[in-house]
Amino acid sequence: MKKIIYSLLGVAFLFSACEDRLDIEQKGVISFDSFYKTDDDAQNALNNLYQSFCLNIAGNEGVYVALPVLFDEAGDDMLAAGNMYGDNDFGAQINEFRYDSQNEVIRNTYWGLYGVIYDSNLVLDNISPTTPVKKRVCAEARSLRAWSHLMLAIGWGCPPLVDHILKPSDKPANNAVEGGHNGLLEWCAKEAEEAANDLDERENPSDKVGASKVTKGFALTVAGKARLFKGDYPGAKTNLKKVIASKKYELVPTARWANLFHASGDLCEEMIFQANALENPGIGDWSNKIQRTSWMWIQFWNWRTDKLASKPSFIGPDGWGGHSIRADFAERMLANDGYSTRRKATFLTSDEFLYEMEWNGTKGLNLTREELEKSDKIGIKDLTGLYGFAGYFANKFVAWPEDNEKGWYGFKNLTIFRYAEVLLMYAEACAQTNDSDGLQYLQEIQTRAGSAHVSDELTLQEVKNEKSYEMWLEAVRFPDMVRWGDTDGIVNNGKDIPSTLDAFFTKGEPKHRIYVEKANPNKGKTGFVKGKHEYFAYPFAATSINPNLKQNPSGE
């Protein structure tokens, strides 16, 4: 893909606005009027849109990749963690439902999505689909715009629909779409369905380029998800079955399940679309002030290894310990999966943490279990323990050394859709319509996971359970809970916050023993409130400049 530089268009816009003052021909500048004419212009504009996507969605303006933090932190399966209470509080506010309209996770996600919409509209307002190339370019832009509106609808209910470049005086209202939330979801579905007709298809499951750009598979997945959230289950089945029937995607083998969340899994056969930060020629070095997907992703999600007796060998850089897995969820998954490949790649039990990991402090010593139980080179050495940890150790997104090959900030693509989610969404749509066709795909997910439980019938509850295990921390759980009405498990978020300690260090016991203590540092009201927290607050930065943007209950 050709590289387009932001400053080029920026300078063009600047001088096109000043033509009446400056008649001197500018050197090395493409005027706005002379751009968007050829197929190459169209492709370059599209490349700029992909750069925008990497920066707004897979990059960050804050200190993390905002979108997955927002949609994961509010779920019933994880805890906000860190060095101590108040650390990483931007995430803890979401997890404990004590955020307001100035929360930076909310702001960055909201503006990032509208940033992609703006650059999509820049393409669509200026390029006429008069050639095959221009038709494809416009279809890719429409699909990314539809996805962005879909995520906004999932997160904010019925935010402004922006299908063209706005004038400075425009103040679009929310709840303005006919049909409200469902009307916006219908618009997203139709946009993606129509765009699919002009999109390339992935060549085959090994086609890496086809996983890094918008294809028919991506557009149909967007449409299927929009219809699923709308409750149009027959329509969702139609779109999602087309993705399955294309045979352009496959589940990776069981042995590679963990790799899906690391650099070695980027653009593999299971990926439908990833924000391609790794092979994107427009992503510069740190000196260019462009932050890659895994720069602060690694920092936020990795364990605080400074609190351990020595560093586990499988972990790349140190982190802030920004998340952990809830004990009740871990116990449900352990009962369901047993010692499956998927479960152990998702989280470790305390025994696995102590004795099945390789620790740098004992590396090469070949210590017996009895010797390890008494070693001061393993375990949680810090006397305050691991704040926010509940006795289990999240493993899924803890960065490996391979994710850190480019320096401490690292490289890793951000997954937007993978094939497993398509199979689970299709299985749900089938369960909702008493169609047994979805059972085979539910079983395919479970068998690949190595799970101890494989469903013998297709029910909505079976799909709900399986999706919670397979898609943990992939920005789907909280929106699913809201649309299913399954929010009882988060009404007490923010209470009884755990810390995990090691009695070998804290109590001087002769052997390691992991235990949990709980505290209640929050003094105000916390936890999910029905009728208030289904949708996030509109950022103050948006409502303060747009009087037509009515605040959601969560921001009032």
HUSULWO-V181632 format. One record per residue. N is the residue number from 1. RES is the residue in one letter. PSI is psi in whole degrees, -180 to 180 (999 if undefined). OMEGA is omega as a letter, one per 40 degrees, with the letter a starting at -180 (* if undefined). NEAR is the number of other C-alpha atoms within 12 Angstrom. Layout:
# HUSULWO-V181632
n->[N;N]
res->[RES;RES]
psi->[PSI;PSI]
omega->[OMEGA;OMEGA]
near->[NEAR;NEAR]
This chain:
# HUSULWO-V181632
n->[1;2;3;4;5;6;7;8;9;10;11;12;13;14;15;16;17;18;19;20;21;22;23;24;25;26;27;28;29;30;31;32;33;34;35;36;37;38;39;40;41;42;43;44;45;46;47;48;49;50;51;52;53;54;55;56;57;58;59;60;61;62;63;64;65;66;67;68;69;70;71;72;73;74;75;76;77;78;79;80;81;82;83;84;85;86;87;88;89;90;91;92;93;94;95;96;97;98;99;100;101;102;103;104;105;106;107;108;109;110;111;112;113;114;115;116;117;118;119;120;121;122;123;124;125;126;127;128;129;130;131;132;133;134;135;136;137;138;139;140;141;142;143;144;145;146;147;148;149;150;151;152;153;154;155;156;157;158;159;160;161;162;163;164;165;166;167;168;169;170;171;172;173;174;175;176;177;178;179;180;181;182;183;184;185;186;187;188;189;190;191;192;193;194;195;196;197;198;199;200;201;202;203;204;205;206;207;208;209;210;211;212;213;214;215;216;217;218;219;220;221;222;223;224;225;226;227;228;229;230;231;232;233;234;235;236;237;238;239;240;241;242;243;244;245;246;247;248;249;250;251;252;253;254;255;256;257;258;259;260;261;262;263;264;265;266;267;268;269;270;271;272;273;274;275;276;277;278;279;280;281;282;283;284;285;286;287;288;289;290;291;292;293;294;295;296;297;298;299;300;301;302;303;304;305;306;307;308;309;310;311;312;313;314;315;316;317;318;319;320;321;322;323;324;325;326;327;328;329;330;331;332;333;334;335;336;337;338;339;340;341;342;343;344;345;346;347;348;349;350;351;352;353;354;355;356;357;358;359;360;361;362;363;364;365;366;367;368;369;370;371;372;373;374;375;376;377;378;379;380;381;382;383;384;385;386;387;388;389;390;391;392;393;394;395;396;397;398;399;400;401;402;403;404;405;406;407;408;409;410;411;412;413;414;415;416;417;418;419;420;421;422;423;424;425;426;427;428;429;430;431;432;433;434;435;436;437;438;439;440;441;442;443;444;445;446;447;448;449;450;451;452;453;454;455;456;457;458;459;460;461;462;463;464;465;466;467;468;469;470;471;472;473;474;475;476;477;478;479;480;481;482;483;484;485;486;487;488;489;490;491;492;493;494;495;496;497;498;499;500;501;502;503;504;505;506;507;508;509;510;511;512;513;514;515;516;517;518;519;520;521;522;523;524;525;526;527;528;529;530;531;532;533;534;535;536;537;538;539;540;541;542;543;544;545;546;547;548;549;550;551;552;553;554;555;556]
res->[M;K;K;I;I;Y;S;L;L;G;V;A;F;L;F;S;A;C;E;D;R;L;D;I;E;Q;K;G;V;I;S;F;D;S;F;Y;K;T;D;D;D;A;Q;N;A;L;N;N;L;Y;Q;S;F;C;L;N;I;A;G;N;E;G;V;Y;V;A;L;P;V;L;F;D;E;A;G;D;D;M;L;A;A;G;N;M;Y;G;D;N;D;F;G;A;Q;I;N;E;F;R;Y;D;S;Q;N;E;V;I;R;N;T;Y;W;G;L;Y;G;V;I;Y;D;S;N;L;V;L;D;N;I;S;P;T;T;P;V;K;K;R;V;C;A;E;A;R;S;L;R;A;W;S;H;L;M;L;A;I;G;W;G;C;P;P;L;V;D;H;I;L;K;P;S;D;K;P;A;N;N;A;V;E;G;G;H;N;G;L;L;E;W;C;A;K;E;A;E;E;A;A;N;D;L;D;E;R;E;N;P;S;D;K;V;G;A;S;K;V;T;K;G;F;A;L;T;V;A;G;K;A;R;L;F;K;G;D;Y;P;G;A;K;T;N;L;K;K;V;I;A;S;K;K;Y;E;L;V;P;T;A;R;W;A;N;L;F;H;A;S;G;D;L;C;E;E;M;I;F;Q;A;N;A;L;E;N;P;G;I;G;D;W;S;N;K;I;Q;R;T;S;W;M;W;I;Q;F;W;N;W;R;T;D;K;L;A;S;K;P;S;F;I;G;P;D;G;W;G;G;H;S;I;R;A;D;F;A;E;R;M;L;A;N;D;G;Y;S;T;R;R;K;A;T;F;L;T;S;D;E;F;L;Y;E;M;E;W;N;G;T;K;G;L;N;L;T;R;E;E;L;E;K;S;D;K;I;G;I;K;D;L;T;G;L;Y;G;F;A;G;Y;F;A;N;K;F;V;A;W;P;E;D;N;E;K;G;W;Y;G;F;K;N;L;T;I;F;R;Y;A;E;V;L;L;M;Y;A;E;A;C;A;Q;T;N;D;S;D;G;L;Q;Y;L;Q;E;I;Q;T;R;A;G;S;A;H;V;S;D;E;L;T;L;Q;E;V;K;N;E;K;S;Y;E;M;W;L;E;A;V;R;F;P;D;M;V;R;W;G;D;T;D;G;I;V;N;N;G;K;D;I;P;S;T;L;D;A;F;F;T;K;G;E;P;K;H;R;I;Y;V;E;K;A;N;P;N;K;G;K;T;G;F;V;K;G;K;H;E;Y;F;A;Y;P;F;A;A;T;S;I;N;P;N;L;K;Q;N;P;S;G;E]
psi->[137;153;132;137;130;-43;-27;-51;-35;-44;-39;-44;-40;-50;-28;-27;-11;19;-31;-13;-21;109;-4;129;129;135;137;22;135;120;154;-41;-27;-3;174;26;-45;171;-38;-40;-44;-45;-39;-39;-38;-40;-39;-37;-41;-37;-43;-42;-45;-41;-43;-31;-49;-17;-154;147;-9;-126;35;176;107;-42;-53;-31;-45;-50;-13;-42;-29;-1;178;16;3;167;145;140;-164;-159;-36;177;133;-15;143;40;-21;-34;-39;-34;-40;-47;-35;3;45;24;166;-169;-6;10;132;-25;-46;-48;-48;-36;-47;-50;-33;-43;-42;-24;-42;-39;-42;-48;-28;-44;-30;-39;-51;-30;-17;-6;124;132;69;-8;163;-40;-47;-34;-44;-45;-46;-36;-40;-42;-42;-39;-43;-36;-40;-43;-43;-44;-36;-47;-36;-41;-42;-38;-32;1;-87;71;173;134;119;101;20;167;126;147;156;-28;-10;134;80;142;152;169;24;-9;135;127;-2;-137;-48;-33;-38;-40;-39;-41;-44;-44;-47;-41;-47;-39;-44;-39;-34;-29;-27;11;152;155;147;139;-44;172;-19;3;102;-37;-38;-11;-4;4;168;126;178;-40;-42;-49;-42;-31;-43;-49;-43;-41;-41;-43;-35;-46;-27;-19;11;79;-39;-42;-39;-43;-43;-49;-46;-34;-30;-38;-45;-47;-20;-26;30;-2;149;151;139;158;161;-44;-19;11;-46;-31;-20;-24;21;173;-34;-14;-4;133;25;-176;-20;-13;125;-41;131;144;112;82;-25;-49;17;115;-15;-7;115;-175;175;-32;-22;2;35;122;126;169;-48;12;-67;-13;-48;-47;-44;-45;-22;154;156;85;-12;-16;-2;162;-33;172;133;138;-27;-12;140;-115;163;159;-172;-2;42;-6;162;175;136;141;-42;-37;-44;-40;-36;-44;-37;-41;-34;-47;-26;-132;43;159;-43;-46;-46;-26;-14;-45;161;144;170;-37;-41;-39;-44;-43;-10;-19;155;124;139;-33;-23;8;128;-3;-17;47;145;167;-43;-39;-38;-37;-22;6;139;11;0;166;-174;105;-33;132;-16;-9;-166;108;134;-4;143;30;-6;161;105;137;-25;-46;14;121;137;166;-33;-24;-2;22;-24;13;-178;-21;-28;178;140;136;155;122;126;-47;139;161;-32;-37;-38;-46;-40;-38;-40;-42;-40;-46;-37;-43;-36;-15;18;43;114;-6;-28;-17;-41;-34;-34;-45;-34;-41;-47;-41;-43;-38;-22;22;147;-19;124;124;140;-1;156;111;159;-39;-39;-41;-44;-48;-50;-40;-36;-35;-46;-38;20;132;32;31;34;-22;-51;-47;-37;-45;-42;-48;-26;-13;22;62;6;-29;-2;10;-21;14;137;-5;151;57;126;159;143;129;170;114;-21;-38;-41;-29;-2;23;152;-20;157;137;116;130;167;136;148;150;165;75;-21;131;-27;-172;135;171;155;134;121;139;-5;-45;12;-34;149;162;145;137;141;-34;-23;-47;-27;-19;-2;98;-13;-1;104;129;143;158;-32;-15;2;999]
omega->[a;a;i;a;a;a;a;i;i;i;i;i;a;a;i;i;a;a;a;a;a;a;a;i;a;a;i;a;i;a;a;a;a;i;i;a;a;i;i;i;a;a;i;i;i;i;i;i;i;i;i;i;i;a;a;a;a;i;a;i;i;a;a;i;a;a;i;i;a;a;i;a;a;a;a;a;a;i;i;a;a;a;a;i;a;i;a;a;i;i;a;i;i;a;a;i;i;i;i;a;i;i;a;i;i;a;a;i;a;a;i;i;i;i;i;i;i;a;i;i;i;i;a;i;a;a;i;a;a;i;i;i;a;i;i;i;a;i;i;i;i;a;i;i;i;i;a;i;i;i;i;i;i;a;a;i;i;i;a;i;a;a;i;i;a;i;i;a;a;i;a;a;i;a;a;i;i;a;i;a;i;i;i;i;i;i;i;a;a;i;a;i;i;i;a;a;a;a;i;i;i;a;a;a;i;a;a;i;a;i;a;i;i;i;i;a;i;a;i;i;i;a;a;a;i;a;i;a;i;a;i;a;i;i;i;i;a;a;a;i;i;i;a;a;a;a;i;a;i;i;i;i;a;a;a;a;a;a;i;a;a;a;a;i;a;i;a;a;a;a;i;i;i;i;a;i;a;a;a;a;a;i;a;i;i;i;i;i;i;a;a;a;a;i;i;i;i;a;a;a;a;i;i;a;i;i;a;a;i;a;i;a;a;a;i;a;i;i;a;a;a;a;i;a;i;a;a;i;i;a;i;a;i;i;a;a;a;a;a;i;a;a;a;i;i;i;i;i;a;i;i;i;a;a;i;i;i;i;i;a;a;a;i;a;i;a;i;i;a;i;i;a;a;a;i;i;i;i;a;a;a;a;i;i;i;a;i;i;a;i;i;a;a;a;a;a;i;a;i;i;a;i;a;a;a;a;a;i;i;i;i;i;i;a;i;i;i;a;i;i;i;a;a;i;i;i;i;i;i;i;a;a;i;a;a;a;a;a;a;a;i;i;i;i;a;i;i;a;a;a;i;a;i;a;i;i;a;i;i;a;i;i;i;a;a;a;i;a;a;a;a;i;i;i;i;a;a;i;i;a;a;a;i;a;a;a;a;a;a;a;a;i;a;i;i;a;a;i;a;a;a;a;i;a;a;a;a;i;a;i;i;i;i;i;a;i;a;i;i;a;a;a;i;a;i;i;a;i;i;a;a;a;i;i;a;i;i;a;i;i;i;a;a;a;a;a;a;a;a;a;i;i;a;i;a;*]
near->[20;18;22;27;24;22;14;23;27;18;20;25;20;19;25;24;16;16;17;9;11;12;11;12;15;17;11;12;22;25;24;23;18;15;25;29;24;21;23;21;28;37;32;30;40;42;34;38;41;45;39;39;46;43;41;39;47;45;41;35;29;32;31;38;42;39;43;40;44;45;39;39;45;50;48;41;42;47;49;48;45;38;30;29;26;18;20;34;33;37;46;41;37;44;44;42;42;35;38;30;31;26;32;35;41;41;35;36;39;42;34;34;41;37;33;40;40;33;39;41;33;33;40;33;23;28;33;23;26;18;18;19;25;30;28;34;45;42;40;46;49;51;46;52;45;47;44;48;44;46;42;42;41;39;39;42;40;38;42;38;39;37;30;23;23;19;10;9;10;16;21;27;23;30;24;22;24;16;16;22;34;28;29;39;40;35;35;44;43;31;35;42;38;26;35;36;24;30;31;27;31;31;20;24;27;24;24;27;28;32;40;41;44;46;44;41;48;50;48;48;48;50;47;49;48;43;39;42;37;32;26;27;29;26;32;40;38;27;38;43;32;28;38;36;19;23;22;31;38;31;34;30;23;24;18;24;34;31;33;40;41;37;34;25;32;40;42;37;36;43;45;49;42;41;41;42;38;36;26;33;19;29;34;22;20;16;8;10;14;28;36;46;45;50;41;35;44;42;35;39;45;40;40;39;33;24;31;31;27;28;31;37;24;27;31;32;36;33;34;34;42;44;49;49;44;37;31;19;31;35;23;20;37;27;18;27;34;25;23;29;29;38;42;34;38;40;42;35;31;30;24;26;33;38;29;23;29;25;31;21;22;29;18;11;15;15;20;14;20;14;19;30;27;25;28;27;29;42;46;41;31;28;22;27;37;42;42;51;44;39;39;40;43;41;37;34;40;44;43;35;26;27;37;32;21;21;19;25;32;31;42;44;42;44;41;40;43;42;43;42;44;47;44;47;49;46;45;44;42;35;31;29;23;19;21;22;24;35;32;25;38;42;30;29;41;37;27;29;38;27;29;22;29;26;28;17;23;31;26;28;19;28;38;31;33;42;36;36;42;43;41;41;38;35;34;39;37;41;37;34;32;32;24;22;17;22;28;18;25;35;25;25;35;39;27;25;35;35;39;40;34;38;27;29;29;23;18;16;16;18;23;33;29;35;27;26;22;22;20;20;20;22;12;14;19;28;32;35;23;20;14;25;37;35;39;45;40;44;32;27;22;28;27;16;18;21;17;19;28;29;30;27;21;31;26;19]
